[in-house]
Amino acid sequence: MFPANELSKALYKLNIPLRRFKTGTPSRVNRKSIDFSELDVQEGDKLTVPFSFETKERPKNKVVCHITYSNEKTKQIILDNLHRSPMYSGKIEGKGPRYCPSFEDKIVRFSDKERHQLFIEPCGENTEEMYLQGLSSSLPEDVQLDFIHTIKGLEHAQVMRAAYAIEYDCVDPTALKATLEFHDLEGLYGAGQFNGSSGYEEAAAQGLVAGINAALKIKGEEPLILDRGSSYIGTLIDDLITKGCTDPYRMMTGRSEYRLVLRQDNADIRLTPIGHKIGLISDERYNAFLYKQEQIKKELSRVKSLSIPITDDLQKMLREKGTAELKTGCKMIELLKRPQITYEDLKPFDLTREDLPYEVFEQVEISVKYEGYIKKQEAQIKEMRRLEAKRIPDDIDYSTLKGLRLEAIEKLSAVRPQNLGQAGRISGVNPADVTALNIILESMKNDR
Ligand SMILES: Cc1cc2nc3c(=O)[nH]c(=O)nc-3n(C[C@H](O)[C@H](O)[C@H](O)COP(=O)(O)OP(=O)(O)OC[C@H]3O[C@@H](n4cnc5c(N)ncnc54)[C@H](O)[C@@H]3O)c2cc1C
């Protein structure tokens, strides 16, 4: 494979700031050459969650993974051969992904660790290739073979494809707007690894947003901006364009301040109406979504009003679950609020329960159990949206504004936030700068 050097040169000529990152992958070994007899089995989830809300039947996990560990011998082989690693000999200078380092990185960075956990994962149902999760490496093939053979279960492993690492150019994503269009190059959009992220989902999420916005622009319609309260897509894009990245960016739930609200079970509630509005969700799918919302609403109101009388069986179940027995009968919602009690536990005492889809019960149970926390986070999202609604003109010249600190002027000029909320998230811009900027924006509005 050849690098697209001319592409980087062209971007450089356009004054687009570039970064150099790197990433890698572990070797694939032949299933038949692995001795699984003494390895721990790692089962998949019993209740799988389909990728799409349109999938009606949950797929079943048919294959298992195994766990093994590296050891002192593995470590010694790495240390003896570090000079042959392009990453340590200085041949490669790019920054690697912090959260999935190469095996030699782990040996060097966590030198006190005697062993590292490794997962042996099937690459698919119809292949003999097994992925050695955690063993990514850029060392030469002979060294890879040597260290793989020191690992329990892999003593006779046959490598079908060797591990390798690559280096690549990407842009500084602070050059982009939330639509993923370049600030200074109208009509040019960036997405994926090109924007400094690493990962399949990260790339797909940005490709979707950039594509949607390019199409909306051509149609002369309002852009689509997903905010941090709506989705991980919005969080990812906001992080990239506001904070930039010094190593390949990976989306993790911990990066969201609203992760009680950004759950996979409610992704349809958060995003289906948006998708339908811009024409990417069919009426059929949208109607099915509305029907589900109606079922959730009805079920919630039933649970709120249904009285559960005291019976010996109910008291026994409560005792067994380690929660207080009832003194008088109560509404079903009160029992469901208890952390120890699930919907299924209440099934024998819930005489008007209808046969609804699992997803409906799940939404009701989550909204009842976590109501207080969810409300608090929704209030925070509302406040964030209030600040996001305060737009900053594209042509604002921070250097002419009075009342901002020099550092804030520098950072705001570099990132060019599109609203006050985004301005407040820039590193180096503090709450006092945001207040000053708010006053300036208000006075600019009054002057116009
Ligand atoms: C070795 C390796 C292992 C990885 N393992 C994982 C993993 O396990 N899990 C994970 O989530 N992510 C992994 N990643 C990261 C992930 O693959 C990338 O971040 C993601 O695929 C990037 O998608 P993209 O669409 O942005 O770019 P790409 O998938 O690179 O797509 C860019 C496309 O543009 C084409 N192109 C380039 N130049 C031109 C040109 N001048 N004209 C026309 N077309 C051009 C290229 O041929 C390519 O098809 C790995 C990456 C590597 C390199």
The ligand as a MOL file (V3000), in Angstrom:
LIG
                    3D

  0  0  0     0  0            999 V3000
M  V30 BEGIN CTAB
M  V30 COUNTS 53 58 0 0 0
M  V30 BEGIN ATOM
M  V30 1 C -3.7420 -1.4000 11.6040 0
M  V30 2 C -4.9670 -0.7550 12.1470 0
M  V30 3 C -5.7880 -1.4160 13.0360 0
M  V30 4 C -6.9500 -0.8170 13.5340 0
M  V30 5 N -7.7600 -1.5170 14.4060 0
M  V30 6 C -8.9260 -0.9510 14.8170 0
M  V30 7 C -9.8200 -1.6720 15.6560 0
M  V30 8 O -9.5800 -2.8000 16.0260 0
M  V30 9 N -10.9530 -1.0640 16.0510 0
M  V30 10 C -11.2730 0.1960 15.6490 0
M  V30 11 O -12.3470 0.7040 16.0190 0
M  V30 12 N -10.4510 0.8980 14.8590 0
M  V30 13 C -9.2740 0.3640 14.4300 0
M  V30 14 N -8.4220 1.0740 13.6440 0
M  V30 15 C -8.7550 2.4600 13.3290 0
M  V30 16 C -9.7840 2.5220 12.2220 0
M  V30 17 O -9.5090 1.5560 11.2480 0
M  V30 18 C -9.7400 3.9160 11.5540 0
M  V30 19 O -9.7300 4.9380 12.5130 0
M  V30 20 C -10.9750 4.0820 10.6600 0
M  V30 21 O -11.1240 2.9920 9.7880 0
M  V30 22 C -10.8180 5.3570 9.8730 0
M  V30 23 O -11.8810 5.4430 8.9510 0
M  V30 24 P -11.8880 6.5990 7.8910 0
M  V30 25 O -13.1070 6.4020 7.0690 0
M  V30 26 O -11.6980 7.9000 8.5820 0
M  V30 27 O -10.5670 6.3920 7.0540 0
M  V30 28 P -10.1520 5.1770 6.1150 0
M  V30 29 O -10.8930 3.9340 6.4900 0
M  V30 30 O -8.6650 5.1730 6.1110 0
M  V30 31 O -10.7240 5.6290 4.7070 0
M  V30 32 C -10.0730 6.5970 3.9010 0
M  V30 33 C -10.2550 6.1660 2.4720 0
M  V30 34 O -9.7770 7.1900 1.6110 0
M  V30 35 C -9.0830 6.6050 0.5420 0
M  V30 36 N -8.1510 7.6210 0.0060 0
M  V30 37 C -7.0020 8.0870 0.5210 0
M  V30 38 N -6.4510 8.9880 -0.2910 0
M  V30 39 C -7.2640 9.1390 -1.3440 0
M  V30 40 C -7.2540 9.9390 -2.5120 0
M  V30 41 N -6.2720 10.8020 -2.7490 0
M  V30 42 N -8.2780 9.8120 -3.3690 0
M  V30 43 C -9.2990 8.9570 -3.1220 0
M  V30 44 N -9.3610 8.1700 -2.0290 0
M  V30 45 C -8.3640 8.2520 -1.1620 0
M  V30 46 C -8.3700 5.4360 1.1790 0
M  V30 47 O -8.0310 4.4820 0.2150 0
M  V30 48 C -9.4510 4.9260 2.1450 0
M  V30 49 O -10.2860 3.9830 1.5410 0
M  V30 50 C -7.2740 0.4940 13.1310 0
M  V30 51 C -6.4410 1.1610 12.2150 0
M  V30 52 C -5.2960 0.5280 11.7300 0
M  V30 53 C -4.4320 1.2680 10.7460 0
M  V30 END ATOM
M  V30 BEGIN BOND
M  V30 1 1 1 2
M  V30 2 1 2 3
M  V30 3 2 2 52
M  V30 4 2 3 4
M  V30 5 1 4 5
M  V30 6 1 4 50
M  V30 7 2 5 6
M  V30 8 1 6 7
M  V30 9 1 6 13
M  V30 10 2 7 8
M  V30 11 1 7 9
M  V30 12 1 9 10
M  V30 13 2 10 11
M  V30 14 1 10 12
M  V30 15 2 12 13
M  V30 16 1 13 14
M  V30 17 1 14 15
M  V30 18 1 14 50
M  V30 19 1 15 16
M  V30 20 1 16 17
M  V30 21 1 16 18
M  V30 22 1 18 19
M  V30 23 1 18 20
M  V30 24 1 20 21
M  V30 25 1 20 22
M  V30 26 1 22 23
M  V30 27 1 23 24
M  V30 28 2 24 25
M  V30 29 1 24 26
M  V30 30 1 24 27
M  V30 31 1 27 28
M  V30 32 2 28 29
M  V30 33 1 28 30
M  V30 34 1 28 31
M  V30 35 1 31 32
M  V30 36 1 32 33
M  V30 37 1 33 34
M  V30 38 1 33 48
M  V30 39 1 34 35
M  V30 40 1 35 36
M  V30 41 1 35 46
M  V30 42 1 36 37
M  V30 43 1 36 45
M  V30 44 2 37 38
M  V30 45 1 38 39
M  V30 46 1 39 40
M  V30 47 2 39 45
M  V30 48 1 40 41
M  V30 49 2 40 42
M  V30 50 1 42 43
M  V30 51 2 43 44
M  V30 52 1 44 45
M  V30 53 1 46 47
M  V30 54 1 46 48
M  V30 55 1 48 49
M  V30 56 2 50 51
M  V30 57 1 51 52
M  V30 58 1 52 53
M  V30 END BOND
M  V30 END CTAB
M  END
